[in-house]
């Protein structure tokens, strides 16, 4: 077993069957990559929208692992790997995040701010999908690191179409890799 393999297993444990983990050493920093079925994290407080996003995303890309966080606080906990999300084999770092902005308590802006402050460990693209009509919300989201901004259509069929296009554009059918964490 190589030193890199021992580092991977020490940090992540034995990879589950079908999961490949690769380590890159860049300027003395170990960056861990997970390859396998891509994971989408949906951070959405409206349960009906979360279910629709999950169904539409799985239809767009069968095999896509879709996780849902019911609000911004749960989304941050998932990304941070704090209980109950500390086991990364059971709760993998997502390859893409679909984020609602208008949520009570911890909103989507707070999630983006947290991610901006904590990007040293991993980079995950964020696509905002919100019902906000405020043009300043798009500008602020992009300034905080969101890669794209979509307004939720009021029609549920149209919302499903938007989600399918997001998944096809941002995840597609190609194998996806996402860095898990870095350690110096």
C-alpha positions in Angstrom: 0.0 0.0 0.0 1.4 3.4 -0.9 1.7 6.3 1.4 -1.0 8.1 -0.5 -3.3 5.1 0.0 -2.6 4.9 3.7 -3.5 8.7 3.9 -6.7 8.1 2.0 -7.8 5.2 4.2 -6.8 7.0 7.4 -9.0 10.0 6.5 -11.9 8.3 4.7 -11.8 4.7 5.9 -11.9 1.8 3.5 -13.8 3.0 0.3 -17.1 1.2 -0.3 -17.3 -1.2 -3.2 -17.6 0.6 -6.5 -16.1 3.8 -5.2 -12.7 5.0 -6.3 -10.7 7.5 -4.3 -7.7 9.3 -5.7 -5.3 11.6 -4.0 -3.4 14.4 -5.7 -0.5 16.1 -3.9 -0.2 19.7 -4.9 2.3 21.9 -3.2 2.4 19.7 -0.2 -1.4 19.5 0.2 -3.3 16.2 -0.2 -6.5 16.7 -2.2 -8.9 13.7 -2.1 -11.2 13.0 -5.0 -14.2 10.8 -5.0 -15.3 9.1 -8.2 -18.4 7.1 -8.6 -22.1 8.0 -9.0 -22.4 11.8 -8.8 -24.2 13.3 -5.9 -26.6 16.3 -5.9 -27.4 18.1 -2.7 -30.7 20.0 -2.8 -30.9 22.7 -0.1 -34.6 23.6 -0.2 -37.2 24.3 2.6 -40.3 23.8 0.5 -40.9 20.0 0.7 -42.9 19.8 -2.5 -40.2 21.6 -4.5 -37.5 19.4 -3.0 -39.4 16.3 -4.0 -39.9 17.6 -7.5 -36.3 18.5 -7.8 -35.3 15.0 -6.6 -37.6 13.3 -9.1 -36.7 15.5 -12.1 -32.9 15.2 -11.4 -33.1 11.4 -11.2 -35.1 11.3 -14.4 -32.5 13.5 -16.1 -29.6 11.3 -14.9 -30.5 7.8 -13.7 -28.0 6.7 -11.0 -27.7 10.3 -9.6 -27.6 10.2 -5.8 -29.9 13.0 -4.7 -29.7 14.2 -1.1 -32.0 16.9 0.4 -31.3 19.3 3.2 -34.5 20.8 4.5 -33.0 24.3 5.2 -29.8 26.2 5.2 -28.7 25.0 8.7 -29.0 21.4 7.6 -27.2 22.1 4.3 -24.2 23.7 6.1 -24.1 20.7 8.6 -24.1 18.3 5.6 -21.3 20.2 3.9 -19.3 20.5 7.1 -19.7 16.9 7.9 -21.0 17.6 11.4 -23.4 15.1 13.1 -25.4 13.4 11.7 -23.5 13.8 8.4 -20.0 13.0 9.6 -19.7 9.7 7.8 -18.7 10.7 4.2 -19.3 7.2 2.9 -23.0 7.6 3.9 -23.1 11.3 3.2 -20.8 12.0 0.3 -19.6 15.5 -0.6 -21.9 16.5 -3.5 -20.8 17.2 -7.1 -23.4 19.9 -7.4 -25.6 21.9 -5.0 -29.0 23.3 -6.0 -29.7 26.0 -3.5 -32.9 27.9 -2.6 -32.3 31.4 -1.4 -35.5 32.2 0.5 -35.5 30.0 3.6 -36.2 30.9 7.2 -33.5 31.2 9.8 -30.4 30.3 7.7 -31.1 31.4 4.1 -29.3 30.6 0.9 -27.1 33.7 1.2 -25.8 32.4 4.5 -25.0 29.1 3.0 -23.1 30.8 0.1 -21.2 32.9 2.7 -20.3 29.8 4.7 -19.1 28.1 1.6 -17.0 31.1 0.6 -15.4 31.2 4.0 -14.8 27.4 4.0 -13.8 26.6 0.5 -10.3 25.5 1.5 -11.4 22.0 1.9 -13.4 21.4 -1.3 -14.9 23.2 -4.3 -18.5 22.3 -5.1 -20.4 24.3 -7.8 -23.6 25.9 -6.6 -26.6 26.6 -8.8 -29.2 28.9 -7.2 -32.9 27.9 -7.9 -35.2 30.4 -6.3 -38.6 32.1 -6.5 -37.0 35.5 -5.7 -37.8 38.2 -8.3 -35.3 40.6 -6.7 -32.7 41.4 -9.4 -30.1 42.1 -6.6 -30.4 38.5 -5.4 -28.9 37.2 -8.6 -26.0 39.7 -8.5 -25.3 38.9 -4.8 -25.5 35.1 -5.4 -23.0 35.2 -8.2 -20.7 37.5 -6.1 -20.8 34.9 -3.3 -19.7 32.2 -5.6 -22.8 30.7 -7.2 -22.1 29.4 -10.7 -25.6 30.0 -12.1 -28.9 31.6 -11.1 -32.3 30.3 -12.1 -35.8 31.6 -11.1 -38.3 28.9 -10.2 -41.2 28.9 -12.6 -44.6 28.8 -10.9 -45.7 25.8 -13.1 -44.5 22.5 -11.6 -43.9 20.9 -15.1 -41.8 23.9 -16.1 -39.9 23.6 -12.8 -39.1 20.0 -13.6 -37.8 21.0 -17.1 -35.5 23.6 -15.4 -34.2 21.0 -13.0 -33.5 18.6 -15.9 -31.6 21.2 -17.8 -29.5 22.1 -14.7 -28.6 18.5 -14.1 -27.8 17.9 -17.8 -25.7 21.1 -18.0 -23.9 20.8 -14.6 -23.6 17.0 -14.1 -24.4 15.5 -17.4 -23.5 11.9 -18.1 -19.8 12.1 -17.7 -18.0 10.8 -14.7 -17.8 13.5 -12.1 -15.2 14.0 -9.5 -15.3 16.3 -6.5 -12.6 17.0 -4.0 -13.5 15.8 -0.6 -11.0 17.6 1.6 -7.5 18.7 1.8 -4.9 18.2 4.5 -1.5 19.9 4.6 
